[in-house]
Amino acid sequence: MKDISLIETNWGQPLSLVISPDGDVQEFSTIEQVKYWLLKRWPIADDARSTALKQVDAAMNCIVPVGVARRAFAAAARSAGFIPEDLVGYTARRAA
């Protein structure tokens, strides 16, 4: 059996988003994780999501800088109604 190693692309400081009304937080630390969420878990299919997917694919293929994909993902997150964790007060989130 061959040992298969998967390489994930780090895109800098993780981006943590509040993803539910209950205050659940998801931390996005790699571009592969972002692509999975955009394809499989994203709540809406809009232009911002499509743009983010295109930029993520381009960054994964070294066509654009990872920062371009990160900004497109942040715009898609805003469009989907997700809020950055650092903009939500602790009392507004439900304790885990």
C-alpha positions as CSV (number, residue, x, y, z in Angstrom):
1,M,0.0,0.0,0.0
2,K,1.4,3.4,-1.0
3,D,1.7,6.2,1.4
4,I,-0.2,9.1,-0.1
5,S,0.6,12.6,1.2
6,L,-1.8,15.4,0.5
7,I,-0.5,18.9,0.5
8,E,-2.8,21.8,1.6
9,T,-2.1,25.3,0.7
10,N,-1.9,27.6,3.7
11,W,-3.4,31.0,3.0
12,G,-2.2,32.9,6.0
13,Q,-4.0,33.7,9.1
14,P,-7.2,31.6,9.4
15,L,-10.5,33.3,8.6
16,S,-13.1,32.4,11.3
17,L,-16.7,33.0,10.3
18,V,-19.9,32.7,12.4
19,I,-21.9,30.3,10.3
20,S,-25.2,29.9,12.2
21,P,-27.6,31.9,14.3
22,D,-26.5,29.9,17.3
23,G,-23.0,31.3,16.9
24,D,-21.2,28.3,15.5
25,V,-17.8,29.3,14.2
26,Q,-15.9,27.7,11.3
27,E,-12.2,28.4,10.9
28,F,-10.9,28.4,7.3
29,S,-7.2,27.9,7.2
30,T,-6.5,26.3,3.7
31,I,-7.7,27.0,0.2
32,E,-8.7,23.4,-0.1
33,Q,-11.1,23.7,2.8
34,V,-12.5,26.9,1.3
35,K,-13.1,25.1,-2.0
36,Y,-14.9,22.2,-0.3
37,W,-17.2,24.7,1.6
38,L,-17.9,26.7,-1.6
39,L,-18.8,23.5,-3.5
40,K,-20.5,21.4,-0.8
41,R,-21.7,23.5,2.2
42,W,-22.4,27.0,0.8
43,P,-25.9,28.2,1.6
44,I,-26.5,30.2,-1.6
45,A,-25.4,30.0,-5.2
46,D,-24.8,33.6,-6.3
47,D,-22.3,35.6,-8.3
48,A,-20.1,36.1,-5.3
49,R,-19.8,32.4,-4.7
50,S,-19.1,31.8,-8.5
51,T,-16.4,34.4,-8.4
52,A,-14.8,33.0,-5.3
53,L,-14.8,29.5,-6.8
54,K,-13.1,30.8,-10.0
55,Q,-10.5,32.7,-7.9
56,V,-9.9,29.7,-5.7
57,D,-9.3,27.4,-8.7
58,A,-7.0,30.0,-10.2
59,A,-5.0,30.3,-7.0
60,M,-4.7,26.6,-6.7
61,N,-3.3,26.5,-10.2
62,C,-0.8,29.4,-9.4
63,I,-2.5,31.7,-11.8
64,V,-3.5,34.4,-9.2
65,P,-2.1,35.1,-5.8
66,V,-3.7,33.3,-2.9
67,G,-4.7,36.7,-1.5
68,V,-7.0,37.3,-4.5
69,A,-8.8,34.1,-3.7
70,R,-9.0,35.0,0.0
71,R,-10.6,38.4,-0.8
72,A,-13.1,36.7,-3.2
73,F,-14.0,34.2,-0.5
74,A,-14.5,37.0,2.1
75,A,-16.8,38.7,-0.3
76,A,-18.8,35.5,-0.9
77,A,-19.0,35.0,2.9
78,R,-20.5,38.5,3.3
79,S,-22.9,37.8,0.5
80,A,-24.0,34.6,2.2
81,G,-24.6,36.4,5.5
82,F,-21.6,35.0,7.4
83,I,-20.0,37.4,9.8
84,P,-16.3,37.4,10.8
85,E,-15.9,36.0,14.3
86,D,-13.9,39.0,15.4
87,L,-16.9,41.3,14.6
88,V,-19.3,39.4,16.9
89,G,-19.1,40.1,20.7
90,Y,-18.6,37.2,23.0
91,T,-22.0,37.7,24.6
92,A,-23.7,37.6,21.2
93,R,-22.4,34.0,20.7
94,R,-23.7,30.9,22.5
95,A,-21.0,29.4,24.7
96,A,-19.9,25.9,23.5
